[in-house]
Amino acid sequence: MLIFGAGGHAKVVRSILAARGEHVGGVFDDNWQEKAQGNPMLRGYDPMFKPLEKLIIAIGNNYDRRKVAKSITHSFGRGIHPTAIVDRSVNGGEGIVIVHNAVVQAECRIGDHVIINTAAIVDHECIIDSFAHVGPGATLCGGVHVGECALVGAGSVVLPGVKIGRECVIGAGSVVTCDVPDFAIVAGNPARIIH
């Protein structure tokens, strides 16, 4: 497996791959002077480096992850930690990362390059669109829809059936009780639009 990115989220992805017994064959990063924990470090993306290996974009920022995904010619792998519980009925896209102790329940649909972070809970029939990020310890109750590039902050709770618009930010620890329009920033308990 190849990784694009050498920052903090990339360390988590390397940990996931190690727990699965997968070898990291190389790390691409524009800041090539950083160390890549013993893996071959390559300056920027090289489509000719191990072109048949799969790649995970290990960048936590949703917008940067989306931008990089459009420039990659490698096929994408998935990083799902062995401690994560993912129901067999889940439909998961390419490049997804599901971190330690996360739970994804029945009939969820997970778009491309989504991050479901440490100990997050995604209950039944949720839809998470591409490039979204469900933060550590966040809970999506049943039937929640999270839009493209949205961020559900750490420890947040989204009540059943709520729709989070595209490119929204849900502040850490928020309780979201009603739909959130595209591009909004909300926070609090109950969550209110702050921008």
Secondary structure, DSSP 4 states (H G I P E B T S, - for coil): -EEE--SHHHHHHHHHHHHTT----EEEESSTTS--TTS-EEES--TTSSTTS-EEE----HHHHHHHHTT--SPB--EE-TT-EE-TT-EE-TT-EE-TT-EE-TT-EE-TT-EE-TT-EE-TT-EE-TT-EE-TT-EE-TT-EE-TT-EE-TT-EE-TT-EEPTT-EEPTT-EE-S-B-TT-EEEETTEEE--
